[in-house]
Amino acid sequence: MGAQLRVYRRRIRSTKSMAKITRAMELIATTRISGAQRAAESAGPYAREITRAVSAVAGRYSQHPLLTEAENPTRAAVLVITSDKGLAGGYTTNAIKEAESLSQLLKDQGKDVLTYMVGRKGVGFYRFRDRPMEREWEGITERPSYMDAKEIGAALMEKFTADTADGGVDEIHVVSTEFVSMITQRAATHRVLPLEIEEVDAEELKQQQGGAVPLYDFEPSPEEALDQLLPQYVSNRIYFALLEAAASQWASRRAAMKAATDNAEELVHTLTRQANQARQAEITNEISEIVGGADALASASAGSE
């Protein structure tokens, strides 16, 4: 009984220590979420405005190479945004599953897939399974910067503007995690290029613009404006995806660490109850031995008389 009680007490101590760690990580994630949310919200207005500007130019000049879909696309690039650290629940797993589904869909369409990976966890997943990656970036997922997004965007744009015979791609897709709320984060896929122009109703646009539809003049030409805007548009889309993914990562880690802390506390209660039961059994056994010894001494004394 004594050995079993020591095992329970040792497990209680180790579980309490683990709960302290997970609780600290939960608090850290909670503080980081607000900063990541603010960064994503700050980037939102610029992302919307550059999208409107690009759509406006594209409406004037729809024959730009970056807007024209290939007749028979043969190769696609997929940028997958995962995490650099673990202990974030199903955050990375969900992103990889979404990327796997997209890759299979593209392959079923007869397209080769070039994978661009962001995050150590995703890189490790692909390396362990000997899956090829065109390029990879690590150490930027928790606090992404615009320069990181610009570097990734430049690498993707270089592939998109290259001829397919020289290893270029016909499409660029981004797989990332959207921040819906503190509880809900959703892995999603967006096609960045060729640009998908969304048609907006005139009345709806008037309401969005406060009653006026914006008019654009382009100098020197819509084509040259697109040459300047589209790389910025791609970098901004990637930057916004990185920011939302960072907020989603912290929210997912917070939820995972809270669940781990709650489970550890519940385990401590269970182990404490089992330890008390073992201690009570040990005391009962000791009392039984004392009573038995006393009865034996009494019997011996009575026999000698």
C-alpha positions in Angstrom: 0.0 0.0 0.0 2.8 2.4 0.9 4.4 2.0 -2.6 1.1 2.6 -4.3 0.5 5.8 -2.3 3.9 7.1 -3.3 3.1 6.5 -6.9 -0.2 8.5 -6.6 1.6 11.4 -4.9 4.3 11.5 -7.5 1.8 11.6 -10.3 -0.1 14.3 -8.5 3.0 16.4 -8.2 4.0 15.9 -11.9 0.4 16.7 -13.1 0.3 19.9 -11.0 3.6 21.0 -12.6 2.2 20.3 -16.1 -0.9 22.2 -15.3 1.2 25.2 -14.3 3.0 25.1 -17.6 -0.2 24.8 -19.7 -1.8 27.5 -17.7 1.1 29.8 -18.4 1.0 29.0 -22.1 -2.7 29.7 -22.1 -2.2 33.2 -20.6 0.6 33.9 -23.1 -1.6 32.9 -26.0 -4.5 35.0 -24.6 -2.3 38.1 -24.6 -0.9 37.5 -28.1 -4.3 37.0 -29.7 -5.3 40.6 -29.1 -2.1 41.9 -30.8 -2.5 39.5 -33.7 -6.2 40.5 -34.1 -5.3 44.2 -34.2 -2.6 43.6 -36.8 -5.1 41.8 -39.0 -7.8 44.4 -38.5 -5.3 47.2 -39.4 -4.4 45.5 -42.6 -8.0 44.9 -43.6 -8.8 48.4 -45.0 -5.8 48.5 -47.2 -6.5 45.0 -48.4 -10.1 46.0 -49.4 -9.0 49.2 -51.1 -6.2 47.6 -53.2 -8.7 44.8 -54.2 -11.1 47.5 -55.4 -8.4 49.3 -57.3 -7.2 46.2 -59.0 -10.7 45.2 -59.9 -11.4 48.7 -61.3 -8.3 48.5 -63.5 -9.0 44.9 -64.5 -12.5 46.1 -65.7 -10.7 48.4 -68.1 -8.0 46.1 -69.2 -9.1 42.4 -68.9 -6.4 41.1 -71.3 -3.5 41.4 -68.9 -1.5 38.2 -68.7 -2.0 38.0 -64.9 -5.8 38.2 -65.4 -6.1 35.7 -68.3 -6.6 32.0 -67.5 -4.6 29.5 -69.4 -6.6 27.5 -71.9 -5.1 24.2 -70.6 -3.4 24.9 -67.2 -0.8 22.2 -66.5 0.8 23.4 -63.3 -0.3 25.1 -60.1 1.5 26.5 -57.0 0.0 26.0 -53.6 1.2 28.1 -50.7 0.4 26.4 -47.3 0.6 28.4 -44.1 1.1 26.2 -41.0 2.8 27.0 -37.6 6.4 27.0 -36.4 5.5 25.5 -33.0 3.1 22.8 -31.8 0.7 22.6 -28.9 -2.0 24.4 -31.0 -4.6 21.7 -31.3 -5.6 20.8 -34.8 -4.4 24.1 -36.3 -1.6 22.7 -38.5 -3.4 19.4 -39.1 -6.4 21.1 -40.5 -4.3 23.4 -42.8 -2.4 20.3 -44.1 -5.7 18.4 -44.7 -7.1 21.4 -46.7 -3.9 21.5 -48.7 -4.0 17.8 -49.4 -7.6 18.0 -50.6 -6.7 20.9 -52.9 -3.6 19.1 -54.2 -5.7 16.0 -55.0 -8.3 18.1 -56.7 -5.7 19.8 -58.9 -4.1 16.5 -59.7 -7.4 15.1 -60.7 -7.7 18.0 -63.1 -4.4 17.0 -64.7 -2.2 19.6 -63.1 1.2 19.3 -61.5 1.3 20.8 -58.0 4.3 22.8 -56.6 4.1 23.2 -52.8 5.4 26.3 -51.0 5.4 25.7 -47.3 5.3 28.3 -44.4 6.0 27.0 -40.9 8.3 24.4 -39.3 5.4 22.0 -38.6 4.3 21.8 -42.2 7.9 21.5 -43.4 8.6 18.7 -40.9 5.4 16.9 -42.0 6.4 17.0 -45.7 10.0 16.1 -45.1 9.2 13.1 -42.9 7.1 11.8 -45.8 9.6 12.7 -48.5 7.2 15.0 -50.2 8.8 17.6 -52.4 8.6 21.3 -51.6 9.5 24.0 -54.0 10.4 26.5 -51.3 9.9 26.8 -47.5 9.9 29.6 -44.9 10.3 29.1 -41.2 10.2 31.3 -38.1 7.7 33.9 -39.4 4.3 32.5 -38.5 3.8 34.0 -35.0 4.7 37.6 -35.9 4.7 37.9 -39.7 5.9 41.1 -41.3 5.1 42.6 -44.7 8.6 42.0 -45.8 8.1 38.3 -45.3 4.9 38.4 -47.4 6.7 40.4 -50.0 9.4 37.8 -50.3 6.9 35.0 -50.6 4.9 36.9 -53.1 8.0 37.7 -55.2 8.8 33.9 -55.3 5.3 33.0 -56.4 5.1 35.9 -59.0 8.4 34.8 -60.5 6.9 31.3 -61.1 3.7 32.7 -62.4 5.3 35.0 -64.9 7.7 32.3 -66.1 6.8 30.2 -69.1 5.4 26.8 -68.1 8.1 25.2 -70.3 10.6 26.7 -67.9 8.9 25.5 -64.8 6.3 28.3 -64.5 2.8 27.8 -63.1 -0.6 28.7 -64.4 -2.3 29.2 -61.0 -1.5 30.3 -57.5 -3.5 29.1 -54.5 -3.1 30.0 -50.8 -4.2 27.6 -48.0 -4.4 29.3 -44.7 -6.6 29.5 -41.5 -9.2 32.2 -41.3 -9.9 33.7 -37.9 -13.7 33.6 -37.5 -13.8 34.0 -33.7 -12.0 33.1 -30.5 -13.6 29.7 -30.7 -13.8 29.1 -34.4 -10.9 29.0 -36.9 -11.4 27.6 -40.4 -8.9 26.3 -42.9 -9.7 27.7 -46.3 -8.3 27.9 -49.9 -8.2 31.1 -52.0 -7.0 31.4 -55.6 -4.8 34.5 -55.8 -3.8 34.3 -59.5 -5.3 34.4 -62.1 -7.2 37.2 -60.5 -10.9 36.4 -60.0 -12.8 39.6 -60.5 -15.9 39.9 -58.4 -18.8 41.7 -59.9 -20.4 44.1 -57.4 -23.9 45.6 -57.8 -23.8 49.4 -58.5 -26.3 50.1 -55.7 -24.3 48.0 -53.2 -21.2 49.8 -54.2 -22.8 53.1 -53.7 -23.8 52.1 -50.2 -20.2 50.9 -49.5 -18.8 54.2 -50.7 -21.3 56.4 -48.9 -23.5 57.2 -51.9 -20.9 57.7 -54.6 -19.3 55.3 -57.1 -15.6 55.9 -57.4 -14.2 56.9 -60.8 -10.6 56.1 -61.7 -8.3 57.6 -64.3 -5.1 55.7 -65.0 -1.8 57.2 -66.0 0.0 56.3 -68.1 -2.3 53.3 -68.9 -4.4 50.6 -67.3 -1.8 48.0 -68.4 1.1 49.7 -66.6 -1.1 50.4 -63.6 -1.8 46.6 -63.4 1.9 45.9 -63.7 2.5 48.0 -60.5 -0.6 47.0 -58.6 -0.8 43.2 -59.1 2.5 42.4 -57.3 1.4 44.6 -54.4 -2.0 42.9 -54.5 -0.5 39.4 -54.3 1.9 40.4 -51.5 -1.0 42.0 -49.6 -3.2 39.0 -50.0 -0.4 36.8 -48.6 0.3 39.3 -45.8 -3.3 39.3 -44.8 -3.5 35.5 -44.9 -0.4 35.4 -42.6 -1.9 37.8 -40.1 -5.2 35.9 -39.9 -3.3 32.7 -39.6 -1.2 34.1 -36.8 -4.4 35.1 -34.9 -5.9 31.7 -35.6 -2.8 30.0 -34.3 -2.8 31.8 -31.0 -6.6 31.2 -30.6 -6.1 27.5 -31.3 -3.2 27.3 -28.9 -5.2 29.1 -26.2 -8.1 26.6 -26.6 -5.7 23.7 -26.6 -3.8 24.8 -23.5 -7.1 25.6 -21.6 -8.4 22.1 -22.4 -5.0 20.6 -21.3 -5.2 22.6 -18.0 -8.7 21.6 -17.3 -7.8 17.9 -18.0 -4.8 18.2 -15.7 -6.9 19.6 -12.9 -9.5 16.9 -13.3 -6.7 14.3 -13.3 -5.3 15.8 -10.0 -8.8 15.5 -8.4 -9.0 11.9 -9.5 -5.5 11.0 -8.3 -6.2 12.8 -5.0 -9.3 10.7 -4.5 -7.4 7.5 -5.3 -4.6 8.5 -3.0 -7.0 9.2 -0.2 -8.6 5.8 -0.7 -5.2 4.1 -0.7 -4.2 6.0 2.4 -7.5 5.0 4.1 -6.9 1.4 3.1 -3.4 1.6 4.5 -4.6 3.0 7.8 -7.4 0.4 8.0 -4.8 -2.3 7.4 -2.5 -0.9 10.1 -5.4 -0.7 12.6 -6.3 -4.3 11.8 -2.8 -5.4 12.4 -2.7 -3.6 15.8 -6.0 -5.0 16.9 -4.9 -8.5 15.7 -1.6 -8.1 17.7 -3.5 -7.0 20.8 -5.9 -9.9 20.5 -2.9 -12.3 20.2 -1.2 -10.9 23.2 -4.4 -11.1 25.2 -4.9 -14.7 24.2 -1.3 -15.5 25.1 -1.7 -13.9 28.5 -4.9 -15.8 29.2 -3.3 -19.1 28.2 -0.4 -18.6 30.5 -2.7 -18.1 33.5 
